[in-house]
Amino acid sequence: MPNGQAHLMVNLAEDEFRTYDAARTDRMSCHSGSVLAGPHGRPTVLDTREQRWLVAVEFRCGGASPFFAMPMAEACNQVVPLDDLWGVTFLRERLLEAPTPASKFRVLEETLLQRCVPRLDRAVTYAVAALKGGMPLAELTAKLGLLPRTLERRFSAQVGITPKRFARVQRLQRVLRAVRRSPNADWCSLAVQYGYCDQSHMVHEFRDLAGITPAGYTPHSPQRSSHIPIASN
């Protein structure tokens, strides 16, 4: 399920990642074994067999921007080979050669530090925290003193998705956290509590953002509330 974050992933078991169309899981795309999974504002179907031996970085919302030269909006809902972004780094080969988990982390850390160019927009950093906390977008724009289009342009460049969709995704995530705290949650009450017009509005948002209805939400585990198991064909 979407959370607005980007991930750097290296598959050490095989030099490949596979992703699937959330609406048609029989449609598969193949990528190299070292990728940036850009910020997602819609559901993604993963092959869990690729996670047997994996090195990954889960960036905070907006936190991937210093490590990549292009605006993060260009990677939105995309899986992009690292070689296309950084040139040939042999990162996967270097990680495989590192003999211990600690040495693999050092290789990854050194690679990230070499690529880091601090350029975070403080207004966008504030906006991320405010929207995650539930501040209405109109109130945020007024507080920052920015035109809506200006905020959207700066926010999308750093975070990768528009502030409006980010706010919707974060509201969904707040609902999921509430469900995690109370598995027998009343969906109608949750719709009111989290600012949906009514329960049907929340159902529509669930379907649009997550590809399922609230009734179909069965998390993998309490620790992985954004992951929904899907039986393989």
N, C-alpha and C positions, 0 to 999 in steps of 0.2 A: 504494500500500500504506500502511497506517496507520503514523503515527509519533507521534501524540499532540500534534501542534502545531496551532496556529490560524494562519490566513492572512487578511490584509486584502488584497483584490484590486480593482483598478479596470481595466476593459477600455476602452482608449482607441480601439480600432478600431470598436466598436459598443456600444451601450448595452444589453448583455445578456450574461448567463452562462447556459450550459446544463449541467445535470448529468444523469447517467443512472443508473438502477438497476443496481448491479453484477451482480445475478442476471439481470436482463432489460434489456439495453441498448436495447431498442426503447421503453422507458418513459423519457420525458424530462421534466424540469422546467425551467422558464425563470425567471430571476431578473433583477433590474436589473443594470446594468453596474458597480455599486459594492457590494461585499458583504464580509461576514465569513464565511469558511469556518471553522466552529468546529472544535475538536479532534476528530479522527476516530479511533475505535477499530475501524474496519472499512474495507474497501476502497472507493474512490471512482473512478468512471469520468469522465474529463474529455474535453472537446472541445479538442484541441490547436490548432485553428484560432483559438481565442480568445486564444491566447498570442502572436500576431504582434506586438501592440502593447499591452503590459501594464505596469502599475505594481503592485508587490506588496510586502507586508511579511510576512516569515516570522518569526513570534514564537517565541522559545524556549518550551519546554514550561512552561506556567504564566505566561508573560510577557505574555499579552494582557490579563490581568485588570485592571491599572490603567487601561486605556483604555475599559472598558465597565462600566456600572453593575450589570448583572445578573450573577448567578453564571454562570460559564462553562459549567456543566453544562447550562444552558438552550440553549446553542448546540451541544451535542455532536452530531456526525454531521449537522449542519444547515448550510445556506447561508442567511444572513440578510441582507437588504438593509441597507446602512448607514443609510439614512434611517429605518428602523424602530428603530435603536439610538441614533442621534445626532440625529434630526430632520433637516430639510433643511439640508445643508451646501454643496451645489453643488460638492462636491469634484471630481467628474469634470470639470465645466465649467471649474473653476479650473486643473486640470491640463492640460486641452486648450489653455487660453489662455496658459499659461506657455510662452515661446518656446524654451527650451533644456532639455536633460536636467537640468542643475544647478538651474535655476529650478523645475522640476517637483519635484525632491527637496526643495527648500526649502518649497514649498507643502505637501507631504506631512508634512514634519517639523513645520512650524508647526501643522498640524491635529492631529497626535498630541500635541504638547506642550500644546495647549489642552485636550485631553481627558484628560490624564494625572492621575490621582489616586493617588499611591503608597499601596498597601495590601497589599503582599505579605506573606504569612504565612511567617515565617522557618522554622517547623517544616515547612511544605509545601515550601519551597525546598530545604531539606535532604533531604526525602523524595524529591523529584524526582531529585536528584543520586545519592542512594543506590540508588534503584531502577534508574536508568539504568546504574549500575555493577554491578548484579546482586545487591544485598543482598536476602536473603529478606524477604518482607513481615512475617512474624512477628517476625523479629529487629529490623526497623526499628521496628515498633510498640512493642516492649519498650524499645528504645533511646530513643525519644522519650517514653516514659512516658505514652502516650495509649491510651485505649480504642479498639479497632478501629473502632467506629462513629463516634467523634469524629474519628479520622484520615480516615475515608472522607468524612465531611461536609465537613471543611475542605479536603481534597485536591480533591474534586470541584468545590467552589465556585471554586477558583483555577485548577485545571488543566483541568477540564471532563469528565474521565472518572474512574472509580473507580481507586484505587491498585492493585487486583488486576488490572484490565484493562490499566492502564498498564504494570505489571510484565511482563505477557504480551507486550504490543506491543514493549517495549524489548528483551526477550529475542529476539524475532523480528528486530529491527533488528540486534542483535549477531551473529546468525547470518548475516544478509545482508552485514554488513561482513566476516565471515570468508570468505564465498563470494567477495566482491569481491577479497580478497587472494589467494585460491587458487581460480581458476575450476574446477579439477578436484577440488573438495572431496568428501570421503567423507561422505555424509549420515548414515550410521550413526555415524561417529566424532563428527560435529558434534552429533548428538542426545545422546550421552554427555557431551561436553564442556560443553554448555550446559544440562545439568540436566533434560533430558526423560527420562521413564521408559524410553522405547525409541524406535525409529525411527517406529513407528506413532503414538505420542503426538505426535511432532513433525509428522508428516504431518497429523494431525487439527488441530493448532494452526495450521498453514499454511492449511489449508482454511477454518477458522473465521475467522481474522484477515485473510487476504489473498484468499480466494476461489479459490485455486489450490493445487496440490500442489507440493512442492519440485521435482519433475521438470518442471513447467510454468513454473518461474521463469526467465525470460529478460529481464534488465534492459535498459532503453533504452540505457544506456551505463554505464561505470564511475563516472561522476560523478553519474548519476541512477539509483542502484540501487533506489530505491523506485518507479520508474516502469516499468510493463510495457506495451509497445505492444500495442494491440488493433486488429485490422483493422476498418475501417468496413464496414458492410453496403452 
